[in-house]
């Protein structure tokens, strides 16, 4: 197992280098120098000052030197300073990241808890009315624009019914609450964002679960289990389910980038101070150091998500660790 | 010819109706989508304005119909770009194998690590939002699936006898790839392109909603919804109609794509 993890970590190195290359490339697509924008914001800036600014960010050097220096600083987690408020980018991202990760983990748990049972039941009752209704639900889930869903829920629960708050993650007088009230307040604020973020994944994972379960139910060992007279419950939940869950682990790992990317939309709609909102604000302000930082961290998070999924897969399926893919 | 199921037909009808609406936009609606009439702002649906008006008094129905033009063309061009890029990368990787394949496959892995929406937004931050930029950026961030599909197809096709025969009569690599391999392996790609249009429409609407896609006054389903946020609870029609249009169109392309996939799948249960 340790061997497997080490092999996987080694395999991540070239991918990580690639991620830095693409991040660097994207930001340097810009026809002008990024500092020019910062200079434009304060029109009085002199040519001399602009050159100083260029020097500060190393923009007077050739591109490969710039890249190398950026990577060197990156290796000690120095992502530069924000154009907007001069604060270190790593600090800005650091304080936002826990919120985004918390929401995404919550929605992954929600996805798992709801999608797996739906998938199992519709596979077991293939062709039934239940199966058909859940199939329709799945297709609608795939087609749903998340920002529209977010708007609809906001207008229903927040504006019309007034049950849930529509922005932020805590109330203004949060600090005066006792523990239980604080928890309740957080739940009320996070209910809509977590649901919206889980919605599309819900459709996808329940579909995969259904397909995977259907495939397993046609296997010989399931027939054997039935033939030797095991109760149907045991056949499904003990023999079939364990095998059918295997691919789901990988699929959940693969859905991490989608979830993180989606955070831009619901965080900016519900005004949640997470990484997605930070990214959106930085894009609006053309705050390149922050954009670069979030882009890089987002890709690294995906890489870590995939690693966790792979390790989990190897843990539950001994065939993987031994053959050493 | 096997028959298509009802859902596929429904998907096809949706796709066709939306395409007609986009093509014949000026003949369907008598209102100019840009005509401002401040006196009649935020009017609910009525006989004159069947979907009501927005806060500037513009007819929502004509904005929706002209928005269909924008949203669908962004979807099509973006997918066109992603198919071309994917087919080039995938066929080169599959045909030549070896280190070329390793490099391209690794490049695909790396691209897939980026949350697509982050990569798109970052690029827009640098290049600025415009319809053309959106099309190109969505296309260039979504070719990886197509590349993997065509690579797998070509890996299995290139061992077949007709390819060997072509090589034996002295056909060049370029000719073998473009005339023999790609035409035989393109089927699954076209199916995935149908699903890709759905994805591109969703992405475009999300971008335009955030104000980083199609820029007003040009209407797109996404940027009509931007206004919905400030009229929540006052003008339900501005929220409901554009969202429904996106939902139904994307649903249509997905159902059509799934139906085609089932239809051309030789292993399907009958």
Contacts between the chains, C-beta under 8 A, distances in Angstrom:
chain1	res1	chain2	res2	distance
A	14	B	106	6.3
A	15	B	106	7.2
A	15	B	109	5.9
A	15	B	110	5.5
A	15	B	113	6.4
A	18	B	106	6.8
A	18	B	107	7.0
A	18	B	109	7.8
A	18	B	110	3.5
A	18	B	113	8.0
A	19	B	110	6.0
A	19	B	113	5.9
A	19	B	114	7.4
A	22	B	110	6.4
A	22	B	111	7.3
A	22	B	114	7.0
A	22	B	119	7.9
A	26	B	119	7.0
A	26	B	122	5.3
A	26	B	123	5.6
A	26	B	126	6.6
A	27	B	122	7.2
A	27	B	126	6.2
A	29	B	123	6.8
A	29	B	126	5.0
A	29	B	127	6.4
A	30	B	126	4.4
A	30	B	127	7.4
A	139	B	7	7.9
A	139	B	251	6.1
A	139	B	254	6.1
A	139	B	255	6.5
A	139	B	258	8.0
A	140	B	247	7.3
A	140	B	251	6.7
A	142	B	198	7.9
A	142	B	250	7.6
A	142	B	251	7.8
A	142	B	254	5.6
A	143	B	198	6.9
A	143	B	202	7.8
A	143	B	246	8.0
A	143	B	247	5.3
A	143	B	248	7.7
A	143	B	250	3.9
A	143	B	251	3.9
A	143	B	254	5.8
A	144	B	247	6.1
A	145	B	202	5.7
A	145	B	205	5.5
A	145	B	206	6.6
A	145	B	209	7.9
A	145	B	243	6.4
A	145	B	246	4.9
A	145	B	247	6.7
A	145	B	250	7.5
A	146	B	206	7.4
A	147	B	205	7.7
A	147	B	206	5.7
A	147	B	209	4.9
A	147	B	210	7.8
A	147	B	225	7.0
A	148	B	225	6.4
A	148	B	239	7.7
A	148	B	242	7.9
A	148	B	243	3.7
A	148	B	246	6.7
A	148	B	247	7.2
A	151	B	225	7.0
A	151	B	228	5.9
A	151	B	229	6.4
A	151	B	232	6.9
A	151	B	239	5.8
A	151	B	243	7.3
A	152	B	239	6.9
A	152	B	243	7.1
A	154	B	232	6.6
A	155	B	232	4.6
A	155	B	233	5.9
A	155	B	236	7.7
A	155	B	239	6.5
A	159	B	232	5.4
A	159	B	233	4.1
A	160	B	233	6.5
A	257	B	112	7.3
A	257	B	113	7.0
A	257	B	114	6.9
A	257	B	115	4.2
A	257	B	116	6.8
A	258	B	115	7.1
A	258	B	116	7.6
A	260	B	115	4.5
A	260	B	118	7.3
A	261	B	115	3.3
A	261	B	116	5.6
A	261	B	117	3.3
A	261	B	118	5.5
A	262	B	117	6.8
A	264	B	117	5.7
A	264	B	118	7.2
A	264	B	121	6.6
A	264	B	210	7.4
A	265	B	117	7.6
A	265	B	206	5.8
A	265	B	209	7.8
A	265	B	210	7.2
A	268	B	210	6.5
A	269	B	229	7.4
A	279	B	118	6.5
A	279	B	121	6.6
A	280	B	121	7.4
A	280	B	210	6.7
A	282	B	125	7.5
A	283	B	121	5.0
A	283	B	122	7.1
A	283	B	124	6.9
A	283	B	125	4.2
A	283	B	212	6.6
A	284	B	211	7.8
A	284	B	212	8.0
A	286	B	125	5.8
A	288	B	125	7.6
A	288	B	126	7.9
A	291	B	121	8.0
A	291	B	122	5.2
A	291	B	125	5.5
A	292	B	122	7.7
A	294	B	118	6.8
A	295	B	114	7.0
A	295	B	118	5.4
A	295	B	119	6.9
A	295	B	122	4.9
A	298	B	114	6.7
A	298	B	115	4.8
A	298	B	118	4.6
A	299	B	113	4.5
A	299	B	114	4.8
A	299	B	115	7.4
A	299	B	118	7.8
A	302	B	113	4.8
A	302	B	114	7.2
A	302	B	115	6.5
A	303	B	113	5.5
A	306	B	113	7.8
